[in-house]
Amino acid sequence: MKNAYDLVVIGAGPAGLVAAKTAAENGLSVAVLERKDAVHEILRMCGQMIVSLSGKYMGERVVHNEQAGLLCFPHNGFTLKYDGPTKDFYAWNIYSPNEEKIVFGDYETNKSKGKAGRASAVYDKSWLLRSLVEECKHLGVEVFTGENVLDVRKEGEFVDVQTTRGKHFKGVYALAADGRQSRVARVMGINKQRNFYGSVTSVGYEMTNLNLPEPYALHQPLMESGDPPMLGFVVPRAWDYHGEDVWLVMVTNVDPEADHEALLDNLTEKSKFSSWFKGGRKVRRCGCAGNMYSPILHPFKDNVLFAGDAGWCQEAEMTGAAMCGARVGSAVVEAMLEGNYTEEGVRSYLDWWKEYHISRLDHNVFLKNLYMPILCNDGEIDYIFSKIQDVLPTVLDPYEVPENMGRAMLKIIPAIQQEKPALLQKLSGFNELPAETVLRNTIRAGFNCSFST
Ligand SMILES: Cc1cc2nc3c(=O)[nH]c(=O)nc-3n(C[C@H](O)[C@H](O)[C@H](O)COP(=O)(O)OP(=O)(O)OC[C@H]3O[C@@H](n4cnc5c(N)ncnc54)[C@H](O)[C@@H]3O)c2cc1C
């Protein structure tokens, strides 16, 4: 352990490790502090889909070069070593409570086209993180596992990062890449400036032997009469378990006090979708919880930068987090080369964040993904889903989906006007309603932790 590093990274997820790698490639001294004992152990549930191979996300279209074992970010000009398994999937189906279906990509047509028709692919996140750690260590990054960061303060010319073991790490800059429930954002008082929209909990299992209508697709069943609503989620895993395909099966809802295990049992044993899971075998349990805040508008305070989920509204996705990491790593390198160890020194990152996160990706658009199940009853959702017959574009970008849904809704307006004018009036009001109003119950039910210590 050095007396002081150029960069101390808090959190060894994709954002933190890519930042560490980028800084170390350019000769900086870097420490990574991770609270888990093994970086590659995935404790927090993740769909592990690559967002996005079939469309753009944050201005980037990711390329998977299988031959070279690389995930490439051509617009951002960096690559990640990835020679692990992948599995293509071809469509995304969202089901109403009565099994009406909105389809993003026609499964059979897309599947017949092979790679050219895929919605995207799933990858092995554990494999990716292991590779990144190896690369970082090879470049001289000091990776400290089992170090849970407790506090971060500017002291003189350095940022002092303190862990629960009482260790102190000093850096010219520190990077908060500690994920969705960022303690750094909380202790530095950053969350006080953010709007709170609720707490999201997901529980599930990795399962084999499922009987899915389309095995290599993402399925999202909306469950009956949930208040607040509950969404199922089934997606293939990249790897096999003793030669059998594996899927992640989970339920997500915004009531932290709900009996999530019972909700999962309901999906797999009692719901209209239960036939998918008959005979299914549970391989591994997983889950996660996290708060939804508005994004951090200015990801810098006292020489601490914020990247990835730590600064975002819901999830930046692995690809978004990696882009943040690459950008923040480069910005710190620039600051060190110029000898300008201030906010100005890392201006290129702050400008990029403003353009790609704040200006281009309005978090209110993302939150609109939650509106319909909250504002409409089961019958209304069944009706709307039954009317949308078009196959929508096969994209995974959570900011593009509401746009595509909006276009599909425009087409069915004449039919709704004729058949259910009251519903049309309700739907027309959607765009006018602020998130704070629509999500008022999820906000009340959630555990806001915007206080600092
Ligand atoms: C249910 C679900 C499904 C998802 N599906 C997908 C998907 O299909 N595709 C996709 O790309 N993304 C998906 N995501 C999102 C993806 O997991 C994240 O966006 C991504 O991992 C963010 O990377 P990050 O580096 O910012 O944070 P994380 O990956 O969360 O990494 C943060 C790291 O910081 C560590 N840490 C936290 N606190 C401390 C502390 N105090 N001290 C030290 N270390 C700390 C954590 O242990 C962790 O290792 C999903 C997320 C969820 C919840």
The ligand as a MOL file (V3000), in Angstrom:
LIG
                    3D

  0  0  0     0  0            999 V3000
M  V30 BEGIN CTAB
M  V30 COUNTS 53 58 0 0 0
M  V30 BEGIN ATOM
M  V30 1 C -32.2150 -7.0280 -11.7540 0
M  V30 2 C -31.1360 -6.4090 -12.5720 0
M  V30 3 C -30.9370 -6.7900 -13.8780 0
M  V30 4 C -29.9240 -6.2090 -14.6270 0
M  V30 5 N -29.7140 -6.6300 -15.8940 0
M  V30 6 C -28.7170 -6.0950 -16.6280 0
M  V30 7 C -28.4380 -6.5770 -17.9230 0
M  V30 8 O -29.1050 -7.4920 -18.4080 0
M  V30 9 N -27.4060 -6.0200 -18.6150 0
M  V30 10 C -26.6320 -5.0150 -18.0890 0
M  V30 11 O -25.7030 -4.5540 -18.7550 0
M  V30 12 N -26.8910 -4.5280 -16.8770 0
M  V30 13 C -27.8980 -5.0440 -16.1260 0
M  V30 14 N -28.1260 -4.5910 -14.8760 0
M  V30 15 C -27.3760 -3.4380 -14.4050 0
M  V30 16 C -25.9210 -3.7190 -14.0940 0
M  V30 17 O -25.8350 -4.7580 -13.1690 0
M  V30 18 C -25.2870 -2.4590 -13.5550 0
M  V30 19 O -25.7080 -1.3240 -14.2830 0
M  V30 20 C -23.7570 -2.5010 -13.5870 0
M  V30 21 O -23.2300 -3.6030 -12.9060 0
M  V30 22 C -23.2230 -1.2150 -12.9530 0
M  V30 23 O -21.8540 -1.2730 -12.7880 0
M  V30 24 P -21.1500 -0.3830 -11.6820 0
M  V30 25 O -19.7040 -0.6880 -11.7880 0
M  V30 26 O -21.5940 1.0100 -11.7750 0
M  V30 27 O -21.7320 -0.9120 -10.2860 0
M  V30 28 P -21.7490 -2.4190 -9.6550 0
M  V30 29 O -21.6430 -3.4340 -10.7190 0
M  V30 30 O -22.9150 -2.4260 -8.7590 0
M  V30 31 O -20.3960 -2.4280 -8.8320 0
M  V30 32 C -20.2450 -1.7290 -7.6290 0
M  V30 33 C -19.1700 -2.4030 -6.8150 0
M  V30 34 O -18.9060 -1.6200 -5.6600 0
M  V30 35 C -18.8080 -2.4750 -4.5360 0
M  V30 36 N -19.1340 -1.6580 -3.3620 0
M  V30 37 C -20.3470 -1.1690 -3.0210 0
M  V30 38 N -20.2440 -0.4580 -1.8800 0
M  V30 39 C -18.9450 -0.4880 -1.5090 0
M  V30 40 C -18.2330 0.0610 -0.4170 0
M  V30 41 N -18.8420 0.7940 0.5230 0
M  V30 42 N -16.9050 -0.1820 -0.3360 0
M  V30 43 C -16.2620 -0.9440 -1.2720 0
M  V30 44 N -16.9140 -1.4980 -2.3400 0
M  V30 45 C -18.2350 -1.2680 -2.4480 0
M  V30 46 C -19.8130 -3.5720 -4.8320 0
M  V30 47 O -19.5410 -4.7290 -4.0540 0
M  V30 48 C -19.5990 -3.7910 -6.3180 0
M  V30 49 O -18.5940 -4.7240 -6.5680 0
M  V30 50 C -29.1230 -5.1790 -14.0780 0
M  V30 51 C -29.3220 -4.7950 -12.7680 0
M  V30 52 C -30.3240 -5.3830 -12.0170 0
M  V30 53 C -30.5250 -4.9230 -10.6040 0
M  V30 END ATOM
M  V30 BEGIN BOND
M  V30 1 1 1 2
M  V30 2 1 2 3
M  V30 3 2 2 52
M  V30 4 2 3 4
M  V30 5 1 4 5
M  V30 6 1 4 50
M  V30 7 2 5 6
M  V30 8 1 6 7
M  V30 9 1 6 13
M  V30 10 2 7 8
M  V30 11 1 7 9
M  V30 12 1 9 10
M  V30 13 2 10 11
M  V30 14 1 10 12
M  V30 15 2 12 13
M  V30 16 1 13 14
M  V30 17 1 14 15
M  V30 18 1 14 50
M  V30 19 1 15 16
M  V30 20 1 16 17
M  V30 21 1 16 18
M  V30 22 1 18 19
M  V30 23 1 18 20
M  V30 24 1 20 21
M  V30 25 1 20 22
M  V30 26 1 22 23
M  V30 27 1 23 24
M  V30 28 2 24 25
M  V30 29 1 24 26
M  V30 30 1 24 27
M  V30 31 1 27 28
M  V30 32 2 28 29
M  V30 33 1 28 30
M  V30 34 1 28 31
M  V30 35 1 31 32
M  V30 36 1 32 33
M  V30 37 1 33 34
M  V30 38 1 33 48
M  V30 39 1 34 35
M  V30 40 1 35 36
M  V30 41 1 35 46
M  V30 42 1 36 37
M  V30 43 1 36 45
M  V30 44 2 37 38
M  V30 45 1 38 39
M  V30 46 1 39 40
M  V30 47 2 39 45
M  V30 48 1 40 41
M  V30 49 2 40 42
M  V30 50 1 42 43
M  V30 51 2 43 44
M  V30 52 1 44 45
M  V30 53 1 46 47
M  V30 54 1 46 48
M  V30 55 1 48 49
M  V30 56 2 50 51
M  V30 57 1 51 52
M  V30 58 1 52 53
M  V30 END BOND
M  V30 END CTAB
M  END
